[in-house]
């Protein structure tokens, strides 16, 4: 069960952090994974690492804010491999600032990357998937799309919109055999959260606030993506799968 053998996948924002963990899990499940980021020099070592483990990997370097480049990359993958099965739209950014302090340009930049970039990737993927009558699209959302936190108005708005987009596109693409879902991670110990994890008071707050009393480990997120990308999840559509150790379920 949950084999991704013979499947072709693209994971955006997969040179590090949760994107890398997801890409690695997909590859271990048998998929031919295309890593994505803006810098080929960063992607190549990751690709080499997967290949050294006997896994199938390549990379496609492009900025998700360049929608033409996103469309070309997915079309190229589909043409060269005869199929495009799985999109994990993971790339995202965050800008912090209170409502009264944050420049509107920062707010727009977050929405452009986290929402418009995701929508454009989904559009490109759908163009390749509809003809084959099958496909899996998974967005990386966040529990921040469900729970507010000071100074994160742009990020929370963008992730809530991504969850809504998964619902909408599930409705639109379901008749074509394409499922669209989202994963909503909680707090994971990744490179981007290193400073927070090393902050004693914040670390103690996370551990006290989360029923499992700890941060998530990146390798604990990948299997959720494997499930949603698998044939076994063929009737899971329009769902937001929360992976947060119970934080959002607890008062």
N, C-alpha and C positions, 0 to 999 in steps of 0.2 A: 504493500500500500504506500501511497504518497510518492511513488517514483516519478521523477521528471525526465527520465531517459528519453532521448530524441527530441526534447523540447529546446527551443531557442529563446533566450531571455535577455532583456536589457534592464540593468539596475542603475538609475541615475543617482549621482552623488555617492558613488560606491568606492571611492579611494580610501575612505576611512570611516570610523564610527559605525553607526547602525547600518548604513548602506553597505559597507564592507562585510559586516556580519551576515546580512541578508544574502549578498552575492555568494559568499562562501557556502552558506547553507543550501542555496539553490544548486550550486555546482556539486556539492556532496550528494545531493539527491539525484544527480545525473544530468542536469541541464547543461547546455552549452551557454555559458554566461558571458555577456558583453558588459564589461565595467565601463562606467562613464564618470567623467569629471572634466574640468576645463584644461587640465595639465597632463599631457601625454607622459611626461617624465615621471609623474607621480603614479600614473596608472600602470606603467610597464612593470615595475617591481611586483605589484599586486598580482598582475596577470601571470608573471613568471612563478610566483609562489603557488598559485593554483595549479599551473601546469606541472610544476615539480612534484605535486602531490598526485599526479595522474588524472587531474580534472581538466575539463574542456573550458578554455577561457580565451577571450580576446578583449580588446577595448575599443571604445569609440569616444574620442575626445571632442567635446563640444560644450558650449554654454547653453543651459536650458532656456535662457532668455533670448537666444537666437532661434526663433521658431522654425526658420527655414533650415537651419543646420539640424535641428531635432528631426524634422520630417525626412531630410536626406539620409540621416544616419539609420533611421528605422527602415526606410525603403531599401537602402543598401544591404542591410542585414537580411531582410526578407528576400531580396533578389539573389544574394549570394548563397543563402542556405535553403532557399525554396520554401521558407516558412518563417513566421514570427509569432510565437505562442504566448509570451509572458512579458508584460511591462510592469516593473516596479518603479513608480514615480516617487522617488525618495528625496531628491535634492531640495534643500531649503535653507533659508537664512533667518536670522533673528536680529532685531534692532530694539534696544531697550530705551525707555524714556517715558516719563509721565505724560499724560494727555496734554498738559499745558506746556510741556517742554519739547516734545518730539516734533521735529520738522515734518511737514506733510510729505516732503520728498522721501524721507525714511519710511513712512507709512506706505507710500506707493511702491517703493522698491521691494518691500517685503511681500506685498500682495502680488506684484509682478512675478516674482520668483516662485513663491509658495502656492499661488493659485493659478495665475495665467500660464506660467510655465508648465504646471501639471496638466492643465486643460489642453495645451498645445501638444504635449506628449501623448495624451490620451487620444486626441484627434488623429495624430499620425499613426498610432498603433491600430486604432479602429479601421483606418483605411486599408491596412494590411490584413486585419483579422476578418473583416466582414466577408470578403470573398471566399474564405475558407470555412466560414460558418462556425468558428470556434476561437476562443482566446480568453486570457486572464489578464485583467488590469487591477493592480493593487496600488493604492496611494498610501503614503506615510502621513498620517494625521498626528494627533497628539491629545493627551488628556487635557492639554491647555485649550483645546477646542471645545471642551465641556466645562472646565473650571477656570475661573478668572484668577489672575495673579498680577499684582501691581507692576507697572512699567512694561507690560507685555501686550499692550492693546493691539498692535499690528500683528504680532505672531498669533495671538489667540483668535483674532478675527479671521486670519488666513486659514488656520487649521479648522476652525468651525465651518468655514466655506468649503474646504476640501471634503469634510465629512458629508456636507450637503451635496457636493458635486458627485460623490460616490453614489448617493441615493438616486440622483437624477440620471446619471449615465447608466446605472444598473437598469433603470426603467427603459431607457432609450435603446441600449445595446443588447439587452436580454433576448429579444426576439431573434437576434443574429447569432445566438449561441455564445455570446461574450458575457462573462460575469465581471462586475466591477465592485470592489470592496475596498475598505481602508483598514489599516492597523493604527491604533492609537497607543503609542508607547507612553509609559510613565518616565520616571527618572532612571536613566541607565548610566553606568560609569564608562563614558567614552572620552575621547580626547577633548571634545568641545566642553565637557562638564568637569574637566580636571580641577579647575580652580574652585568650583563649587564643592567638589568632593573633598578637597583639602581644607575647606573652611569648616572648622570644628562645629560651630553653632549650626550651620546649614546641614552638615552631615547628620548631626544629632536630630535635627528637625525631620529630615527625610526618614531616618530610621524609626523615629517615634510616630510619624504620620502614616507610615506604610505598614499594613498588618503583617507582612512578612519580615518587618524590622530590618530591611536592608535595601540597597540599590539593586537595580536589575543588572545582570551581566549581558553584554551584547549578544553572546551566543544563545541567550534565551529568547531573543526576538526572531532570529532567522527561521526556526521551525514554524512559527505562525505564518510567515510568508510562504513557506513550502506548502503548508496545508491549503492556503487560499489559492495557490497556483496549481494545485494538483487536480487530477480528474475526480478525486474523491470529494472535492468541494464543488462539484458541478451544480448543486442546488443551493449553494450559499451565494446570495447576490444582494447587493445593497446593504451589506452589513459593516458595522464598525467594530472590529475586534480589539478590545482593550487588553493591553498587556502591561500591567502596572503594579503587580503585587497586591492589588486590592485597594490602592490609594483612593481611587475615585468611588469605591463602594463603601468607604468608611467615613464616619463623621469624626 
